[in-house]
Amino acid sequence: MTPLFPVTIADGKVDMDLVLQLYDRLDTAVWIFDFDHKRYLWANKKTLEITEAESLEELQSRDLAADMSPAVEQRLRQYQQDFKKSDTSFSEIWTLYPKGKPKVLQIAMSGVRLRDGRMGLLCEGREHHEQQPETLRSAEALLHTTVMISLFSRQGEPLYRNTASRASCVSLETQFHEQFVHPEDVQSVFDVVDRERSLKFVAQMKTNAGAKWHELTIRACHDAVSGQDAYLVSEIDVTELHETKERAQYLASHDTLTGLSNRTYLQERLTQILDVAKRNDRTATLYLLDLDDFKLVNDSLGHAAGDALLQLVAEELKTLAGPEDVVARLGGDEFLICHLEKPGEEEPGWFGRALLNSFSKPRMIEGKQRQIGLSLGYAHFSDDGETVDELMRHADLALYQAKSDPNNKCIQFRDRMRRLRDEHRAIKKDLERALKEDQFVLYYQPIACTRTDRVVSGEALLRWQHPERGLIGPDEFIQIAEDTGLINDIGNWVAEQVAKLQRRMHNLQNSVPLTLNVSPRQLSDSSFLTLMQSLPLETGCTPGRISLEITESVILGDIPNARETLATLKNCGYQIVIDDFGTGYSNLAYLHNYPIDGIKIDRMFMEDVESGGEIVKLILSLATALGAGVVAEGVETVEQRSWLSKNGCNRYQGYLYSKPVPEERFLSMLETQSKIAAM
C-alpha cells in the first residue's frame, strides 16, 4: 500500500492544491479515518456535506469514540487487521449518524498507510438511494451480528464474509474445508446439502483464537452476483456450551479426585473389553483392589493425606495398566482394573502380583514414609463369569477373602466362595431374626483367685439359641455380625443384660464384678456411648462393677476418637481392660496414653509358663508399671495356676475352674460360695 498523495504529480505540473480541489468537486464522499484515535484525518467537501460539518477542522475535532458502540469498534479493529494482512477492499452499506440523523451510504473501504506507518481507512461513500426499511435494517444487522455468515462457491472458495466471519477466520482466502480442524470429516458436506438443501451440525473450527467449537447451518443458494450455485454458511460459537457439556459428561463418568473412570462409565467400557476378548479369544481379568488400613491413614494423618494416598495409588495403577485396560475408582479406597491379557503372557494372575509388588516399598505421603498395603481379588473372563455383573460379584468375593487372609493378598475367585457368601447371607438373615425374637443368651465364665480359688468376677459370653441348630458359639457368627454391622445392636443388647444382672446380683448380696466384650466397631458407633451413659439410670447398675474388654487394635489407633471415647466411659465409672494381650503390637508408650485398668493375658502364653514363663513375667512387669490388674486366660492345669500364683498373677480364667455356664448356674455358684464362706 502507498500513501494517498504522491510527493510529485505529473512532473510537478499538478500541485497538491489542485488535487484537493479535484477531490472537493467529486460527488463521492471521500475521507480518511484514523483507526487508533477514532477521528477523521481528512475529508472532501462531499463528506462535510453528508456529515453536516461546518468545516474540516470541526469534523476533525469530533471524538467518534465517545458514542461508538462496542460492535462498531470491533468491526473497525477487524478492518484494520484485514488491511494489515492483505491489500484488500470491502464494499458495504453503512448507516452514519451525523448529529443524530441517519445517513445511509454505500461505502467502499480500503487500507491506506499513513506517514507515521500506521494503517488508516480510506472510505469512498455514495448515498444509498434504495433505502427500504427492511433492506437498511438487514444490512445493519448483518454488520452488527456476532453470527459468522459466509458465502462459498460450489468449489468451496469464499465469496463473502460478514464482519464476524472475517474476525474469526484465519485467512480471508481460507476455503470451506480448510476451516475445519478435521477437514476429512466434512468432505461430503456439500453433497448432503445438495440433497437435503440444508444441514446443521457442530464441528471444531480453526479460528484466529485457536480451535473453537461452532454450530454450523449450511443452506444451498445462488450467488446474487454471478447466479452460480453457492452455499450460505452461518456459524455460532458454542465452545463454552460444548466444553460445559463435555465437562458435565466427564464429571458424570470420572472420579474428580483421581481422574479415573467411575462406576457410571464402567458398564459400557467393560462390556467393550469383554467383546474384544471374546472376538479375539483372549482372557480379560477383572481385579478389585482395596487399600489396607486406609481408615488409619485418614484418622491419624487427616483427610488431605488420605486424598494424597488415593491420588498416588491412582497414578501408579495408570502407569501399570496397558493402553487397552480400564482403571477405575469405585468409591472410598476401592479400585478396579480390567486387564486384557496379551497372547503368550504369563499365567493368569501375574498382573495382580505385579500390582502388589509395585507397592512393596514405602511411599512418601504428606512428608512421611508410609507402607501401602493392598488386597486384591480377581476373576477371569470367561472361566469365572461371562458378564460384567458376574465378574464384579465374583471378584468382590475373592477380595473379601484376600482382606481377611494375612498371607495371601491376591486371590482368584473360586466357586466355594459363592457358597460361603450364600451361607453368610443366610446367617445374616437368621441373626436379624434372632434379635427380633430374643434368641441370644449370655453364658458367664467365672474368673477365680489363684490363691483361694474363689470366684472374683465373671465374663459375659454370647451364645445363640438357634431354633433349629441349637446352641451356637460366637465363632460361627460374630465375624458375620461384625461385617454386616449387626454387632452394634447385638452388643447393645449384651450391655443391657450385663447391667441388669449386675443390679440383680447387688440385690442378692452376692455381687462380683462383671466384664463384657466390646468390639472396635461398637466403639465407632455413637449410640454405644450414649447407651453406656444411660445404663446406670435405666437399670440401676454400678458402672464401677462392670469392665469393658477391648482389643489391642483399639489402642493401636484403628478406631477414630478411641481415646476420647474410652476416657468418657472411664469417667462414667466403667473399668477398661485389654483382652487377649500379647497377640497384637501394643507397647508401653501406647498403653500409657489410655485409661487402662486391667490386662488379660492371652491363653497362648500358658504354654510359655511350662517352659519358664519369661514372656508372662514380662507382661506382669508391664502391668505393674501401668498399675493394672491381670487375669490369665486359658488356664487348664493346676501347675499353671500354681505358677501364676507364685509369680504375682492373682486371677485366672479357664477350664481348670469352669467352662462358661448359663446365667442361673453362675448365680448358683456364687450363692454356694457365699454359703460356704458363712460356715
URURJO-V723273 format. One record per pair of residues at least 4 apart in sequence whose C-alpha atoms are under 7 Angstrom apart, sorted by the first residue. I is the first residue (numbers start at 1). GAP is how many residues later the second one is. Records with the same first field share a line. If there is no record, write none. Layout:
I=GAP, GAP
This chain:
1=86, 111, 112
2=110, 111
3=109, 110, 111
4=108
8=4
9=4, 5, 6
10=4
14=4
15=4
16=4
17=4
18=4
19=4
20=4
21=4
22=4
23=21
24=20, 21, 22
27=19
28=18, 96, 97, 98
29=15, 17, 18, 95, 96, 97
30=13, 14, 17, 93, 94, 95
31=11, 12, 13, 16, 91, 92, 93
32=8, 9, 10, 11, 88, 89, 90, 91
33=6, 7, 8, 87, 88, 89
34=4, 5, 6, 7, 86, 87
35=41, 85, 86
38=25, 26, 27
39=21, 23, 24, 25
40=19, 20
41=19
43=4, 5, 13
44=4
45=4
46=4
47=4
48=4, 5, 7, 8
49=4
51=47
52=46
53=5, 6
54=4
55=4
56=4
57=4
58=4
64=4
68=4, 5
69=4
70=4
71=4, 73
72=4
73=4
74=4
75=4, 88
76=4
77=4
78=4, 89
79=4
80=4, 39
81=4
82=4
83=4, 5, 28
88=22
89=20, 21
90=18, 19, 20
91=15, 16, 17, 18
92=14, 15, 16
93=11, 12, 13, 14, 46
94=10, 11, 12, 13, 46
95=7, 8, 9, 10
96=6, 7, 8
97=4, 5, 6
98=4
104=23, 24
105=20, 21, 22, 23
106=19, 20, 21, 22
107=16, 17, 18, 19
108=15, 16, 17
109=12, 13, 14, 15
110=11, 12, 13
111=8, 9, 10, 11
112=7, 8, 9, 10
113=4, 5, 6, 7
114=4, 5, 6
131=4, 5
132=4
133=4
134=4
135=4
136=4
137=4
138=4
139=4
140=4
141=4
142=20
143=19, 20
146=18
147=17, 87, 88, 89
148=14, 16, 17, 86, 87, 88
149=12, 13, 16, 84, 85, 86
150=10, 11, 12, 15, 82, 83, 84
151=7, 8, 9, 10, 79, 80, 81, 82
152=4, 5, 6, 7, 78, 79, 80
153=4, 5, 6, 76, 77, 78
154=75, 76, 77
156=19, 20
157=18, 19
158=15, 17
161=4, 5
162=4
163=4
164=4
165=4
166=6
168=39, 40
169=38, 39
170=36, 37, 38
174=4, 5
175=4
177=6, 9
178=5
179=26, 27
180=24, 25, 26
181=23, 24, 25
183=4
188=4
189=4
190=4
191=4
192=4
193=4, 5, 6, 26, 27
194=26
197=22, 23
198=20, 21, 22
199=18, 19, 20
200=16, 17, 18
201=14, 15, 16
202=11, 12, 13, 14
203=10, 11, 12
204=7, 8, 9, 10
205=6, 7, 8, 9
206=4, 5, 6
207=4, 5
212=27
213=24, 25, 26, 29
214=21, 22, 23, 24, 25
215=20, 21, 22, 23
216=17, 18, 19, 20
217=16, 17, 18
218=13, 14, 15, 16
219=12, 13, 14
220=10, 11, 12
221=8, 9, 10, 11
222=5, 6, 7, 8
223=4, 5, 6, 7
238=4
239=4
240=4
241=4
242=4
243=4
244=4
245=4
246=4
247=4
248=4
249=4
250=4
251=4, 5
252=12
253=8, 9, 11, 12
254=5, 6, 7, 8
255=4, 5, 6, 7, 74
258=53, 56
260=67, 68, 69
261=4, 66, 67, 68
262=4, 66, 67, 68
263=67
265=4
266=4
267=4, 121
268=4
269=4
270=4, 118
271=4, 117
272=4
273=4
274=4, 10
275=4
276=4
277=4, 5, 6, 7
278=4
282=59, 61
283=57, 58, 97, 98
284=54, 55, 56, 57, 96, 97
285=53, 54, 55, 93, 94, 95, 96
286=51, 52, 53, 92, 93, 94, 105, 109
287=49, 50, 51, 89, 90, 91, 92, 108
288=47, 48, 49, 88, 89, 90, 107, 108, 111
289=45, 46, 47, 85, 86, 87, 88
290=43, 44, 45, 84, 85, 86
291=42, 43, 82, 83, 84
292=81, 82, 83
293=4
294=4, 39
295=4
296=4, 261, 262
297=4, 5, 9
298=4, 5, 7, 8
299=261
301=4
302=4
303=4
304=4
305=4, 60, 61
306=4
307=4
308=4, 57
309=4, 56
310=4, 23
311=4
312=4
313=4
314=4
315=4
316=4
317=4
318=9
321=4
324=16
325=12, 13, 14, 15
326=11, 12, 13
327=9, 10, 11
328=7, 8, 9
329=5, 6, 7
330=4, 5, 6
341=4
346=4
349=4
350=4
351=4
352=4, 58
353=4, 57
354=4
355=4
356=4, 18
359=13
361=10
362=7, 8, 9, 10
363=6, 7, 8
364=4, 5, 6
365=4, 5
374=35
375=24, 27, 28, 34, 35
376=23, 26, 33, 34, 35
377=18, 19, 21, 22, 25, 33, 34, 35, 36
378=17, 20, 33, 34, 35
379=5, 12, 15, 16, 33, 34
380=4, 5
381=4, 5
382=4
384=7
385=5, 6
386=4
387=4
388=4
389=4
390=4
391=4
392=4
393=4
394=4, 19
395=4, 18
396=4
397=4, 16, 20
398=4, 13, 14, 15
399=4, 12
400=4
401=4
402=6, 7, 8, 9
403=6
405=4
415=4
416=4
417=4
418=4
419=4
420=4
421=4
422=4
423=4
424=4, 56
425=4
426=4
427=4
428=4, 52
429=4
430=4
431=4
432=4
433=4
434=4, 5, 6
435=4
439=25, 26, 27
440=23, 24, 25
441=21, 22, 23, 24
442=18, 19, 20, 21, 220, 221
443=17, 18, 19, 20, 217, 218, 219, 220
444=14, 15, 16, 17, 216, 217, 218, 219, 222
445=13, 14, 15, 213, 214, 215, 216
446=9, 11, 12, 13, 207, 212
447=8, 9, 10, 11, 204, 205, 206
448=5, 6, 7, 8, 9, 203, 204, 205
449=4, 5, 6, 7, 201, 202, 203
450=191, 195, 200, 201, 202
451=194, 199
456=56
457=55, 56, 57
458=55, 56, 57
459=55, 56, 57
460=55, 56
462=12
463=8, 9, 10, 11
464=7, 8, 9
465=5, 6, 7
466=4, 5, 6
474=4
477=4
478=4
479=4
480=4
481=4, 5, 6
482=4, 5
486=4
487=4
488=4, 34
489=4
490=4
491=4
492=4, 36
493=4
494=4
495=4
496=4
497=4
498=4
499=4, 36, 40, 42
500=4, 39, 41
501=4
502=4, 39
503=4, 37, 38
504=4
505=4, 5, 6
506=4, 5
510=160, 161, 164
513=32, 33
514=31, 32, 33
515=31, 32, 33, 34
516=31, 32, 33
517=31, 32, 33
518=4, 30, 31, 32
519=4, 31
520=4, 34, 39
521=4
522=6
523=5
524=35, 36
526=4
527=4
528=4
529=4
530=4
531=4
533=39
534=4
535=4, 6
536=4, 5, 6, 7
543=29, 30, 31
544=29, 30, 31
546=28, 29
547=27, 28, 29, 30
548=26, 27, 28, 29
549=27, 28, 29, 30
550=4, 27, 28, 29
551=27, 28, 29
552=4, 26, 29, 32, 34
553=4, 5
554=4, 5, 8
555=35
556=30
561=4
562=4
563=4, 31
564=4
565=4
566=4
567=4, 28
568=4
569=4, 5
570=4, 5, 25
575=22
576=19, 20, 21, 22
577=19, 20, 21, 22
578=20, 21, 22
579=20, 21
580=20, 21, 22
581=18, 19, 20, 21
582=19, 20
586=4, 5
587=4
588=4
589=4
592=34
596=32
597=31, 32
598=30, 31, 32
599=29, 30, 31, 32
600=30, 31, 32, 33
601=30, 31, 32
602=30, 31
603=30, 31
605=4, 11
606=28, 29, 34
608=4, 5, 7
609=4, 31
613=4
614=4
615=4
616=4
617=4
618=4
619=4
620=4
621=4
622=4
623=4, 5, 6, 7
624=4
630=19, 21
631=20, 21
632=19, 20, 21
633=19, 20, 21
634=19, 20, 21
635=5, 6, 17, 18, 19, 20, 21
636=18, 19, 20
637=4, 19
638=4
639=4
640=4
641=4
642=4
643=4
644=4, 5
645=4, 5
654=4, 5
655=4
661=4, 5
662=4
663=4
664=4
665=4
666=4
667=4
668=4
669=4
670=4
671=4
672=4
673=4
674=4
675=4
